[in-house]
């Protein structure tokens, strides 16, 4: 994340270039970041088991592909059953 405002404090200097941040129960954090490749990004916490209970967010990013950063080969179509 480009900028992380701990406890949601927009008047305090942000942390910069942070990979993860802690958000305690009942707490808040505000982040700024730039997405350079379009796609669907999943937002989860470290308790991955909570995904089964619906604790999952999606960030859908549109825009032009950027193969200089990420280039994914096409996914092959599944073959018919029994072949």
Secondary structure, 3 states (H helix, E strand, C coil): CCEEEHHHCCCCCCEECCCCCCCCCCCCCEEECCCCCCEEEEECCCCHHHHHHCCCEEEEECCCCCCCCCCCCCCCCCCCCCC
